[in-house]
Amino acid sequence: MRALTIRVLLLSLLIAHVAGMLAAREIVDRVAARIENDIILLSDIRALSRYQQFLDGKPETDSQILERLIDQWIVRTEATVSRFPQPSDADIERGVERVRKSFNSADEYEARKKQSGLSDAQVREMAAAQLYLSNYLDSRFRPGVQIDPKTIDDFYQKSVVPRAKARGEEPPPLDAARDLIREALVQRGINDQADQWLIESKARLHIEKFLDEAAK
């Protein structure tokens, strides 16, 4: 009888241990949002949070990250439907290299990566995903952005010159800065059009958010 009691106790402990593991896994992968017939998991938020921590030293709030993931879902779905090509390995490597160069040194890059708990493979995967989405938005909206010479001149006088003088520097000649200014204005136009498109897309989609419940 005593042996039977011990076996029952051990079985109960084992069941409790397995149940605890399953509960922990459920928390990690709890649904944070539903978009149409797809879902965004709490673990997706945690993954992007770690990447933001790596890049910027501080992530956004979970609610802000969820909004970014919803935006990414919309862009990725549209890109997939249109069969937009994935970036090449060479493009991805250049993207990762740009990430590395955004840090002051290789040591800072490695330290921040370790602090964020990311591997080289995860950094590459995130960089590739971001590159795919940005390439698609660029191809979709760049043709519709028109920058006239007066807009470039105004930006130079109102932004470039005052900023250079505030730093005690001589502003670059307009002709030398023209191409850079044009590209900056094009990028701003792409962002503005993409933001409006995302707002309109969200209004058409069935989106449910469960972040408060998922975070418990």
Secondary structure, DSSP 8 states (H G I E B T S, - for coil): -HHHHHHHHHHHHHHHHHHHHHHHHHHHT-EEEEETTEEEEHHHHHHHHHHHHHHHSS---HHHHHHHHHHHHHHHHHHHHTT-----HHHHHHHHHHHHHTSSSHHHHHHHHHHHT--HHHHHHHHHHHHHHHHHHHHHHGGG----HHHHHHHIIIIIHHHHHHTT-----HHHHHHHHHHHHHHHHHHHHHHHHHHHHHHHS-EEE-HHHHT-
